[in-house]
Amino acid sequence: MAYFAKIENDLVTQVISVSNYVCGEPTLRFPDTCAAGRAYIANILKIEGVWKQTSYNSSFRGCYAGIGYSWNGTDFVAPVVEPE
């Protein structure tokens, strides 16, 4: 599976999975898989917004994005958790 994070105001608001087949794997590799996945999300799923591919294995874009993570224009950044 490939994973895509929806970015709104530099924050991740949603994460969805898309089939590797839809993203062109194994023929395509990142960043080409990102473009294919975004096209699928926009044209087939009809979900608007800014979507960035995130790596479950953290092999690109910093870390795997979760809801509430931030986007710095290059990488996803985990929120800072303050100790109690």
C-alpha positions in Angstrom: 0.0 0.0 0.0 1.0 3.6 -0.6 -0.1 6.3 1.9 -1.1 9.9 1.2 -1.5 12.7 3.7 -3.9 15.6 3.1 -2.3 18.9 4.0 -4.4 21.9 5.2 -2.7 25.0 6.6 0.6 23.0 6.9 -1.1 20.3 9.0 -2.0 16.7 8.2 -5.8 16.4 8.5 -6.3 13.0 6.9 -4.2 9.9 5.8 -5.5 7.4 3.2 -4.1 4.3 1.6 -3.9 3.7 -2.1 -3.1 0.5 -3.9 0.5 0.2 -5.1 -0.9 -0.9 -8.4 -2.7 2.5 -8.7 0.6 4.3 -8.0 2.4 2.4 -10.7 4.5 0.1 -8.6 6.7 -1.8 -9.2 7.5 0.1 -12.4 7.4 3.6 -10.9 9.3 4.7 -7.8 9.0 7.8 -5.6 8.5 10.6 -6.6 6.6 9.3 -9.7 4.4 7.2 -7.5 3.3 10.4 -5.7 2.1 12.0 -8.9 0.2 8.9 -9.9 -1.4 8.6 -6.5 -2.4 12.3 -6.4 -4.0 11.9 -9.9 -6.0 8.9 -8.6 -7.2 10.8 -5.5 -8.3 13.8 -7.6 -9.7 12.1 -10.7 -11.1 8.8 -9.5 -11.8 9.3 -5.7 -12.8 12.9 -6.4 -11.2 14.1 -3.1 -10.0 17.7 -3.3 -7.0 19.1 -1.5 -3.3 19.0 -1.3 -2.0 15.4 -1.0 1.6 14.3 -0.4 2.8 10.7 -0.3 4.1 9.6 3.1 6.4 6.6 3.7 5.3 4.0 6.2 9.0 3.0 6.5 10.1 6.7 6.7 12.3 6.2 3.6 11.3 9.7 2.3 9.7 12.9 3.6 11.1 12.7 7.1 8.6 10.3 8.8 5.3 8.6 8.3 2.6 11.3 8.6 -0.2 11.1 11.1 -3.1 13.4 11.7 -1.8 16.5 13.5 1.7 16.2 12.1 3.0 19.3 10.3 4.3 19.8 6.8 7.4 22.1 6.5 7.4 22.1 2.7 9.8 19.2 2.4 9.1 16.8 5.3 6.5 15.7 7.7 7.2 16.6 11.3 5.8 14.9 14.4 4.1 17.0 16.9 6.0 17.8 20.1 4.5 16.1 23.1 4.9 18.0 26.3 5.6 15.9 29.4 3.0 16.1 32.1 
